[in-house]
Structures are given as structure tokens and as C-alpha cells.
């Protein structure tokens, strides 16, 4: 009976370790994507006159891609927090 219990504890520790890693990576990706979206928005709109048309096109496309990455990383952060028993915000 104790070996079954120990197996469950080890599984719990492994899954918690996974959730901590996912939370850490998701937080990093959130920061990177927020900064990226802000930079691409600045390039796309208020400072567009300082950049060439190809750079502006790339910035517009990057805004969409980085916004999607931001959303996915936020969902991963929520999943990790839920898995760790933390309050999901």
C-alpha cells in the first residue's frame, strides 16, 4: 500500500515541477510578447514616418503574430496556476 502512495507522490512532484516550468516560461513569453507588441505598434502608427514601407508591413504583421503569442502564453499561465492550486487571475 505504501508503494502505491509513494508512486502517487512522485507523480505529483513531477507534475508540479512541470507546472512550475510552464509558469516560468509563460511569464517570460508574456513579457517578451507585450514588449514586442508595444514596439510594433509604435513602429506601425506614431513613428511610421521614420520607417520604410517594408518595415511597416513587417511591423503590422508582427503585431498580429505577437498578439496571438501573448494570448497563448496567458492561457498557459492560467493552466499552470490552476495546476499549482494558485489563484487564476
Order of alpha helices (4+ residues) and beta strands (2+ residues): alpha-alpha
